[in-house]
């Protein structure tokens, strides 16, 4: 039978249709394959805008579905009229030296900025969501005073919807504390461990330098790993101080150790060893066959903003973020960050050897923190430092962060990673490490 031609009255309708449609039937599989490639290309480069992280989906050669996480580390600070979730009077867990509002800081413009990633959206922190996702869990912040700073930021944001009870405190300056959120049966702890590994801090009665044992984890937090479901690690600034480093029971080298007759070395390699030891210990103890797994964050180095030397009354007087291109991550800040990022990537590969549920992520905050010289307590580490007039020599804190302040963004990003983990585990989507 012939094919009816749409061109009525054409004497060669059958031959015309044969010429038009027969080649398509031959090449149809190739055409469909080309359309599929176009669709996949659009899916990769034009993700749905309703996605939480606006993350593109991609496919492996075996056909497995992957999802690329949003790169929250690349972006800029933009004005935000909403301001923070809390203030210095509504949160009772802020360390006194970081309560800039209560200490009389007059310029409050630093509170009205938000971090805007370049290619994705960062939602406002939702304390109810955090509490729901961490129900019945124990989250521990481990490290130096930046770990404590981040912990107190999180507590302040969570306190806006649920008040925690302080159930444990120990050590000078309350360096070991634990809270319990009865509403969701969540435990939040902080462990003072400025090297992550075992260390002896310098003191008036002991050595005038730190002693760091790079191959032995600090058991003040390591012994509690069995009870911890999520751990947030943060170190860096304490490695700048004079120290003697030990490995396998012997002196490995030292840093700024004049007169001790030890080999002088920089701290980057030693810091790398400390991070490696900590991550390896966590993975091996929580990833064994009978282990219950753990979620691990490593917060990258947070730069200081002293204009002048910190120990010679250097200050951080700026009142606005750096503009685009005004400041770059370089020098020591870049080196410290690189060590942390590289060791976390190595740890992710190591974690694949274990059957326990292990989820690891770098909380890359170095760039967004570098761009906020206005967010430190400065002279307001003390109450009303200029009450009796302006002084030429006032001690400044240009390392830690005001609460509320830029450090709240760290927990904002952390929540989005937790949401992504939770969402993809339900959908069975495998994350690209």
Secondary structure, DSSP 8 states (H G I E B T S, - for coil): -----SSTT-TTHHHHHHHHHHHHHHHHHHHHHHHHHHHHHHHHHS--TTSSS---EEE-TT--EEE----TTSEEEEE-SS--S--TTT-S-S-GGG-TTTTT----GGGSEEEEESSS------HHHHHHHTTT-EEEEEESHHHHHHHHHHHHHHHTT---EEEEEESGGG-EEEEEETTTTEEEEEEE-TTSEEEE---SSS-SSEEEEEEEE-HHHHTTGGG-SEEEEE--GGGGS-EEEEETTEEEEEES-TTS---B--SHHHHHHHHHHHHHHHHHHHSSTT---EEEEEE-------BS-GGGT-B----S---TTT----HHHHHHHHHHHHHHHHHHHHHTT--S-EEEEEE--HHHHHT-TTSS-BGGGSTTTTTT---S----B-SS--SSSTTHHHHHHHHHHHHHHHHHHHHT-EE--
